[in-house]
Amino acid sequence: MSVKLEMSEDQIKLLKQKIAEHKQKPGPLMPTLHDAQTIFGCIPLEVQKIISEELGESIAKINGVVTFYSRFTLEPKGKHVIGVCLGTACYVRGSQAVIDEFKKLLNIKSNQTTDDGQFTLLETRCIGACGLAPVFTFDDEVYGTSTVKTAREVYNKNIG
């Protein structure tokens, strides 16, 4: 699903204001990208062009950074973000079954957002809770030693 980002003049003005502040210090790109992600919820090409013009950086460099770091996203995420860790510890303990259950429940593939914009399902690599593997997050809450049953329970608890 591809969602068109609506950018208000206030958001653009705020981004330019933040860029001006960051330009006063060395290395303004990363803090600018963090601000852009917060302001717009994603950093699509339209936003990257503004950053490029304001910082004098190439769009290629900016896009390379945006697509490298998982903190940044090119498209808006859903109201609820589910991240299932597929790192080694989680994977060998069954996280593939957990993500497959979420795919079935949400009727989407990994790294997609439901048509209603309610849920985004992400494959993650490590969230630093390997001792609790397999792990997934629902918004900011971490669920360890998860199972298909856990995925179903969390989904059912949060759909209403």
C-alpha positions as CSV (number, residue, x, y, z in Angstrom):
1,M,0.0,0.0,0.0
2,S,1.3,3.4,-0.9
3,V,0.0,6.4,1.0
4,K,0.3,10.0,-0.3
5,L,1.8,12.2,2.4
6,E,-0.1,15.3,3.2
7,M,2.3,18.1,4.2
8,S,1.0,21.3,5.8
9,E,2.7,24.6,5.5
10,D,3.1,24.6,9.3
11,Q,5.0,21.2,9.1
12,I,7.3,22.5,6.4
13,K,7.9,25.7,8.3
14,L,8.8,23.7,11.5
15,L,11.1,21.4,9.5
16,K,13.0,24.4,8.0
17,Q,13.2,26.0,11.5
18,K,14.7,22.8,12.9
19,I,17.1,22.6,10.0
20,A,18.3,26.1,10.6
21,E,19.0,25.2,14.2
22,H,20.9,22.0,13.3
23,K,23.0,23.9,10.7
24,Q,24.6,25.8,13.5
25,K,26.3,22.6,14.7
26,P,28.5,20.0,12.9
27,G,26.7,17.1,11.4
28,P,23.2,18.4,10.9
29,L,21.8,15.6,8.7
30,M,21.0,13.0,11.4
31,P,19.2,15.3,13.8
32,T,17.3,16.8,10.8
33,L,16.2,13.4,9.7
34,H,15.0,12.5,13.3
35,D,13.0,15.7,13.3
36,A,11.5,15.1,9.9
37,Q,10.5,11.6,10.9
38,T,8.8,13.0,14.0
39,I,7.1,15.9,12.2
40,F,5.8,13.9,9.2
41,G,5.8,10.3,10.5
42,C,8.0,9.4,7.5
43,I,10.6,10.8,5.2
44,P,9.5,10.4,1.6
45,L,11.1,12.0,-1.4
46,E,9.2,15.2,-1.1
47,V,10.6,15.7,2.4
48,Q,14.1,14.6,1.3
49,K,14.0,17.3,-1.4
50,I,13.4,20.0,1.2
51,I,16.2,18.7,3.4
52,S,18.5,18.6,0.4
53,E,17.8,22.2,-0.6
54,E,18.2,23.5,3.0
55,L,21.3,21.5,3.9
56,G,23.0,21.5,0.5
57,E,23.3,17.7,0.5
58,S,22.5,15.4,-2.4
59,I,19.2,13.6,-2.4
60,A,21.2,10.4,-3.1
61,K,23.1,10.8,0.2
62,I,19.9,11.6,2.2
63,N,18.0,8.7,0.7
64,G,20.9,6.4,1.4
65,V,20.8,7.4,5.1
66,V,17.0,7.2,5.2
67,T,16.9,3.7,3.7
68,F,19.8,2.4,5.7
69,Y,18.5,3.1,9.2
70,S,15.4,1.2,10.3
71,R,14.3,4.2,12.5
72,F,13.4,6.1,9.3
73,T,10.6,5.2,6.9
74,L,9.7,6.3,3.5
75,E,5.9,5.8,4.0
76,P,3.7,6.6,6.9
77,K,3.2,3.8,9.5
78,G,-0.1,2.6,10.8
79,K,-1.7,3.8,14.0
80,H,-0.3,0.7,15.7
81,V,3.1,-0.7,14.8
82,I,3.9,-4.4,15.3
83,G,7.6,-5.4,15.1
84,V,8.5,-9.0,15.1
85,C,12.2,-9.8,15.7
86,L,13.7,-12.2,13.2
87,G,17.2,-12.0,14.6
88,T,19.0,-15.3,15.2
89,A,17.9,-16.0,18.8
90,C,14.3,-15.1,18.0
91,Y,14.2,-16.9,14.7
92,V,15.5,-20.2,16.1
93,R,12.9,-20.0,18.9
94,G,10.0,-19.6,16.6
95,S,9.5,-15.9,15.6
96,Q,8.7,-16.9,12.0
97,A,5.5,-18.5,13.2
98,V,4.6,-15.3,15.2
99,I,5.1,-13.1,12.2
100,D,3.1,-15.5,10.0
101,E,0.2,-15.3,12.4
102,F,0.2,-11.5,12.3
103,K,0.3,-11.6,8.5
104,K,-2.7,-13.9,8.6
105,L,-4.6,-11.8,11.2
106,L,-3.8,-8.5,9.4
107,N,-4.1,-9.8,5.9
108,I,-0.9,-8.1,4.8
109,K,2.8,-9.0,4.1
110,S,5.7,-8.0,6.2
111,N,6.7,-4.3,6.1
112,Q,3.2,-3.3,4.9
113,T,0.4,-1.2,6.4
114,T,-3.3,-2.3,6.4
115,D,-5.5,-0.4,4.0
116,D,-7.3,1.3,6.9
117,G,-4.0,2.6,8.2
118,Q,-4.5,0.9,11.6
119,F,-1.6,-1.5,11.6
120,T,2.0,-1.7,10.2
121,L,3.8,-5.1,10.5
122,L,7.6,-4.8,10.5
123,E,10.3,-7.4,10.4
124,T,13.0,-6.3,12.9
125,R,16.5,-7.7,13.4
126,C,17.2,-7.2,17.1
127,I,15.5,-5.2,19.8
128,G,18.0,-6.3,22.5
129,A,15.8,-8.8,24.4
130,C,17.4,-12.0,23.1
131,G,17.0,-13.7,26.5
132,L,13.2,-13.4,26.1
133,A,13.2,-14.8,22.5
134,P,11.1,-14.9,20.5
135,V,10.1,-11.2,20.9
136,F,7.7,-8.8,19.3
137,T,6.6,-5.3,20.0
138,F,3.1,-3.8,19.8
139,D,3.6,-0.1,19.7
140,D,6.0,0.5,22.6
141,E,5.2,-2.7,24.6
142,V,7.6,-5.7,24.4
143,Y,6.2,-9.2,24.4
144,G,8.8,-11.9,25.2
145,T,8.7,-15.7,25.0
146,S,5.9,-15.1,22.5
147,T,3.9,-17.7,20.6
148,V,1.2,-17.7,17.9
149,K,-1.3,-17.7,20.8
150,T,0.4,-14.5,22.3
151,A,0.2,-12.8,18.9
152,R,-3.5,-13.7,18.6
153,E,-4.2,-12.4,22.2
154,V,-2.4,-9.1,21.7
155,Y,-4.1,-8.6,18.4
156,N,-7.6,-9.4,19.8
157,K,-6.9,-7.1,22.8
158,N,-6.0,-4.2,20.6
159,I,-8.4,-4.3,17.6
160,G,-11.2,-2.5,19.4
